[in-house]
Amino acid sequence: MRRRTGLAMAGAAALAWGEWLNWRWSRALVGSSGGASEAVVVLGYRNPQSTANFINRWRVRAGIRSVAADGVRGTIVIFSGGATGSSAAEAQLMADYAKSALGFDGAVRLEDRSATTWENISNVIPLLEDVDRIKIASQPAHALKARAYLRRQRPDLAERLVRADDYRPGEWLMGKPLLALYGLWTLRGLKPEERKASL
């Protein structure tokens, strides 16, 4: 009985830790910029097949719900990701999913050349110059990494970063401890000041 109780407590602690860390990452390196125009950048994930994979479908849903979160008019959604193998670019697959499965009919731009998160950010910068608010939608650790990269590449644009709707309590609940562990590993390259803001 004690062993079962101990395992249950350890499991609950792991779930709470994963939930808290993802919540914290979703709120790091963002501000409260206002304005009449907004861009939501949806980052792609390795997609060798001809349709959007599970992770990209979730990222698209997070991006689309980020559009509605603040009711800002003039929002564009930028899907970012190049081709993996011989399939279409991740950006195109995500845009197709947003339109066909989610019925999204808002303004869309595609960035279909990038192969890394650094390139995602570098290649979308020209599309961000004229917007007042910028949201980056992905899993919280990945979005944080992308925000840190925008701060390095264009600190002036990073001042326009606001929170996307890519964290919700209980969503991916059982997977959040694993996402937290993976996030800690992927964020190890952050600069000290970026790491401090993320924990």
C-alpha positions in Angstrom: 0.0 0.0 0.0 2.8 2.4 0.9 4.6 1.7 -2.3 1.4 2.4 -4.3 0.9 5.6 -2.4 4.5 6.6 -3.0 4.3 5.9 -6.7 1.0 7.9 -7.0 2.6 10.8 -5.2 5.7 10.7 -7.4 3.4 10.6 -10.5 1.4 13.5 -9.3 4.5 15.5 -8.6 5.9 14.8 -12.1 2.7 15.9 -13.7 2.6 19.1 -11.6 6.3 19.8 -12.4 5.7 19.3 -16.2 2.6 21.5 -16.1 4.3 24.3 -14.2 7.4 24.3 -16.4 5.4 24.4 -19.6 3.3 27.2 -18.1 6.4 29.1 -17.1 8.0 28.8 -20.6 4.8 30.0 -22.3 5.2 33.3 -20.4 8.9 33.9 -20.7 10.4 36.6 -23.0 7.0 38.1 -23.9 5.6 41.5 -23.1 2.2 43.2 -23.5 2.6 45.2 -26.7 -0.6 46.7 -28.1 -1.5 47.7 -31.6 -3.8 47.2 -34.5 -1.9 44.5 -36.4 -0.6 41.1 -35.4 1.3 38.2 -36.8 1.1 34.6 -35.5 4.1 32.6 -36.5 3.5 28.8 -36.5 6.7 26.8 -36.5 6.8 23.5 -38.4 8.1 20.1 -37.2 9.8 17.4 -39.3 7.1 16.3 -41.7 8.3 13.7 -44.4 4.7 12.6 -45.3 2.3 14.3 -47.7 -0.1 15.6 -45.0 0.6 17.5 -41.8 1.7 15.1 -39.0 0.3 15.0 -35.5 2.6 17.6 -34.0 2.2 20.1 -36.9 -1.6 19.7 -36.7 -1.5 20.6 -33.0 0.8 23.5 -33.7 -1.7 24.8 -36.4 -4.6 24.5 -33.9 -2.5 26.5 -31.3 -1.7 29.1 -33.9 -5.3 29.5 -35.1 -6.7 29.8 -31.5 -4.0 32.4 -30.9 -5.6 34.5 -33.6 -8.9 34.6 -31.8 -7.4 35.0 -28.3 -7.2 38.8 -28.3 -9.6 39.7 -31.0 -7.0 41.8 -32.9 -8.1 42.7 -36.4 -5.5 42.5 -39.2 -3.9 39.3 -38.0 -1.8 37.3 -40.4 -0.8 33.7 -39.8 2.7 32.8 -41.0 3.4 29.1 -41.4 7.1 28.5 -41.3 9.0 25.3 -42.4 10.8 24.0 -45.5 10.5 20.6 -47.2 11.6 17.4 -45.5 12.7 14.9 -48.1 10.6 14.8 -51.2 7.3 16.0 -49.6 5.9 19.5 -49.8 7.1 22.2 -47.5 5.9 22.0 -43.9 4.5 25.5 -44.3 2.3 24.4 -47.1 1.1 21.3 -45.4 0.2 23.3 -42.3 -1.6 25.9 -44.3 -3.6 23.2 -46.1 -4.6 21.7 -42.8 -5.7 25.1 -41.4 -7.9 25.7 -44.4 -9.3 22.2 -45.1 -9.7 20.8 -41.6 -10.1 23.9 -39.5 -11.9 26.1 -42.0 -9.5 29.0 -41.4 -10.0 31.7 -44.1 -7.8 34.5 -42.6 -4.7 36.0 -44.1 -1.9 33.5 -44.5 1.8 33.9 -45.5 4.2 31.0 -46.1 7.9 30.8 -45.3 8.9 27.5 -47.0 12.7 27.5 -47.0 13.8 27.0 -43.4 15.2 23.8 -41.9 16.1 24.9 -38.4 14.5 27.1 -35.7 17.2 29.7 -36.3 16.3 29.8 -40.0 12.5 29.9 -39.1 13.1 33.2 -37.3 15.6 34.6 -39.7 13.3 33.9 -42.7 10.1 35.3 -41.2 11.6 38.6 -40.1 10.8 40.4 -43.3 7.1 39.4 -42.8 7.2 40.9 -39.2 8.5 44.4 -39.9 5.1 46.1 -40.2 3.1 44.4 -37.4 2.6 45.7 -33.9 2.4 42.4 -32.1 4.1 39.0 -32.7 3.1 35.6 -31.4 5.1 32.5 -31.9 3.1 29.2 -31.6 4.7 25.9 -30.9 5.2 23.7 -27.8 6.2 26.1 -25.0 9.9 25.2 -24.9 10.3 25.4 -28.6 8.4 28.7 -28.8 10.6 30.1 -26.1 13.7 29.1 -28.0 12.3 30.9 -31.1 11.6 34.0 -29.1 15.2 34.0 -27.7 16.4 33.7 -31.3 14.3 36.7 -32.3 15.8 38.7 -29.5 19.3 37.9 -30.7 18.6 38.6 -34.4 16.2 41.6 -34.0 15.9 42.9 -30.5 13.6 45.7 -31.8 11.1 43.2 -33.1 11.4 41.1 -30.0 9.9 44.1 -28.1 6.6 43.3 -29.9 6.4 39.7 -28.7 3.3 38.7 -26.8 2.0 35.4 -25.5 0.5 32.9 -28.0 -2.3 30.5 -26.9 0.0 27.5 -27.0 -0.3 26.5 -23.3 -3.6 25.4 -21.8 -3.9 23.7 -18.3 -4.3 19.9 -18.7 -3.6 19.8 -22.4 -1.0 17.1 -23.2 -1.1 16.5 -19.4 0.4 13.0 -19.4 3.1 14.1 -21.9 4.1 17.3 -20.2 6.7 15.7 -17.9 8.4 14.3 -21.1 8.0 17.6 -22.9 9.5 19.4 -19.9 12.6 17.0 -19.9 13.0 17.5 -23.6 12.5 21.2 -23.3 15.3 21.4 -20.6 17.6 19.6 -23.0 16.7 21.8 -26.0 17.0 25.1 -24.0 20.5 24.3 -22.7 22.0 26.6 -25.3 20.2 29.7 -24.2 22.3 32.6 -22.9 22.4 33.0 -19.1 19.9 36.0 -19.2 17.6 34.0 -21.4 17.8 31.0 -19.2 17.1 33.1 -16.1 14.0 34.4 -17.8 12.8 30.9 -18.6 13.0 29.4 -15.1 
